[in-house]
Amino acid sequence: MGLPRKLFLVLGCALSAAPIAACGDAKLGAATAHVKTARGSLVAAATVGAPRPPVASGATESGSVKEVADPQEASSFPAPASVHHAAAATPKKASEAIAAGAPSDAEVRRELSQMQAVERSAKQAQHNRLIPVPGGRSIGGDGALPIPANLPEVVQKVIAGANEITNFPYVFGGGHGSFVDNAYDCSGSVSYALAAGGLLSEPETSGNLESWGAPGPGRYITVYANAGHTYMYVDGVLYDTAGRSGVYASRWQVGSVDNSGFVVRHWPGL
């Protein structure tokens, strides 16, 4: 009876080990995560609970959806080894682009005196927003999306956060170990923007985003996700890594894409 019992225990331990994966990766609660940099190398980041990079395309994690490599990576302009981009600020700092509360009297007077200039700038921004850069769908201008004043503050903060990394390079796994990185993949980009609005506390993979928020489209923010890719529409404008016009082109894009095969999610009330 001793030998069969030992064999049973060995087999039980072997079967309990589960392979890891991600469109980015899966959350494991490890004490050390590895983040892929814009040069394509892996660096260690001592972050408790940080996600880890994909170890095998198509692998599965116990209790999670199947994760695969991003099938649209080629159209996201992966950064070459020569690209060296400065790291982004945290999403909290990105949200500082939104002024809190009512403007002061001095601000009102200054805004009134600059009204005509602001109107001209707004018209130009709208023009840039609707015209893509040749070679893809990315918007022109500086790549940032103008922030409408009539949107809820949370949505304004999401746009401001997305603007912070709109022209960062694409690297698979970028932005997974930490919000602060020098390149972002699809889920790293969406996670950063949502975190700026307080809608995420840590980066999530595209597979994780399939269960973010609530089912169905939102009024202001709609996230589309599957095991390999994710993107979103904010105030009706596409935010996506695939379909950009170059390595440093904007993630804000003109037009729309085929949403078939994606889970549709929104934040309640938004």
Protein Blocks (a to p, Z undefined) as FASTA:
>chain_A
ZZmmmmmmmmmmmmmpccdddehbacehiabdcdddfkopacddddehiacddfbghiac
ehiacddddfklmmnopadfklccdddddfklmmmmpcghjddfklmmmmmmmmmmmmmm
mmmmmmmmmpccehiabdehjopacddfkbcfklmmmmmmmmmmmmgccdehihklpmbd
cbdcfklmmmmmmmmnopafbdcdfklmmmgcjedjdfkbccdddfkbccddeehiacdf
ehpabfklcfbdghjddfehiacdddehZZ
